[in-house]
Amino acid sequence: MRDPRITQLATNLIHYSCQLQPGENLLIEVIGLEKSLVAALVEEAYRAQAIPFVEIKDRAIDRTILVGASEAQIKAMARYETVRMSEMAAYIGIRAGDNATELADVPPGQIQLYQRHFIQEVHSKLRVRKTKWVVLRFPNPAMAQLANMSTEAFENFYFKICNLDYARLSQAMDPLVALMNRTDQVRITGSGTDLSFSIKGVPAIKCDGRMNIPDGEVYTAPVKNSINGHITYSVPAIYQGVLFENIRFDFREGRIVAADSSHRERLNQILDTDDGARSIGEFALGVNPFITHPMRDTLFDEKIAGSFHLTPGNAYEECDNQNRSAVHWDLVSIQTPEYGGGEIYFDGQLIRRNGLFVLPELAGLNPSAFLP
């Protein structure tokens, strides 16, 4: 018998996140083999009178392909998948698999080719802009291990945050969206961080369960050349199969002019992917009330209550600062006291201290507002 939490998740993804309509094509792309959720999604898509397609991938196979792939082959792969993606009205991406670091030993040059000629063409330019899409993880022992939790405890945590009442969270985000839309100058201070930039004229967008599961952030983008100062990210990040810790950037007029981490050379190789990788394409505040600690998975960590992320690379079309890159790397800092604290100011006014909003109109986004 299927876990009813999976059925609820599939229903939410089809009807709330994708708002799937009769006759629409849906691509369900799975990394790993999460048969129970895929089957539930297919069944729910049929109930919606839509047309589901399924693609199953495996990171170990991807690694083998990428190690030996030529630029021409990667471009051909992108052409084939672009044709299919162009016929889809909606996309659900399930990211699971047994090993989050499976691609760690793929040569950086190969990863850069894949980012530029496949990910950017199929996903950044087409899927993100042209489909109703949502991306999620699925609980398994590998993810539980990253989170330092038992498999059962992680499953319970996962379904609690993924089946959150996102309509309620969405309503609580509205005052923050309004505030960000009328803000010019942002200043962020904290341990190893003193950063200033403008977000004037760049729209703020709420993420309320329609594009990511779990969700819970409000994002915009800095005016491209406005960032000055330095930042030290408090959350480790796995990117291209490598675990980066203690990432620090120095900015001058919007550009990352110095970068350091536990893998300094690899970090700078990523930032040298193209011209846009050393500029910032996104600034966001995390507000999911049930995610309170990092688990080395960006899709979760960027939503942590009391966090923010500042993203090297490509800007989203809906809040576009004109930065273009094959890279889009959400790097996260938590500002709750146990992670060093910190403050965020909008136009000189303190709006969040030590991870908690201090303005009355934003109090509905603090975790205490969602306690039973």
BELZI-V217878 format. One line per field, one symbol per residue. ss: DSSP state (h for helix, s for strand, l for the rest). psi: psi as a letter, one per 40 degrees, with the letter a starting at -180 (. if undefined). burial: + if it has 9 or more other C-alpha atoms within 8 Angstrom, else -. A space follows every 50 residues. Layout:
ss->???
psi->???
burial->???
//
This chain:
ss->lllhhhhhhhhhhhhhhlllllllssssssslllhhhhhhhhhhhhhlll ssssssslhhhhhhhhhhllhhhhhhhhhhhhhhhllllsssssslllll lllllllhhhhhhhhhhhhhhhhhhhhhhhlsssssslllhhhhhhllll hhhhhhhhhhhhlllhhhhhhhhhhhhhhhhlllssssssllssssssll llllsssllllsslllsssslllllllsssssllllsssllssslllsss ssllsssssslllhhhhhhhhlllhhhhlssssssslslllllllllhhh hllsllssssssslllhhhllllllllsssssssllhhhllsssssllss sssllssllhhhhhhlhhhhll
psi->hhhddddddddddddddefhiheihhhhhhhaggdddddddddddddefa hiihhhihdddddddddehidddddddddddddddeehdihhhhhbiehe fdedehhdddddddddecdddddddcdddeihihhiihhiddddddefii ddddddddddddfigddddddddddddddddeichhhhiahehhhiiieh ehihhhhfeddihiagihiaiihdeehiaiihhehihhhfehhhifhhih ihfeiheihiaegdddddddeedideeeiheihihheheeheiiefhddd deehheiiihhhahiidegheehhieighhhihheidefeaiihhhfehh dhhfehhehdeedeeiddeei.
burial->-----+++++++++++++-+---+++++++++-+--++-+++-+++-+++ ++---++++--++--++-+----++-++--++--++-++++++++++--+ +++--+-+-+++++++++++++++++++--+++++++-+++++++++-++ +--++--++++++--+--++-+++++++-++-++++++++--++++++++ -+++++++++++++++++++++++-+++++++++++++--++++++++++ ++-++++-+++-++--+++++++--++++++++++++++++--+++++++ +++++++++++++++---+++-++++++-++++++++--+++++++---+ ++++++++---++-+++-----
//
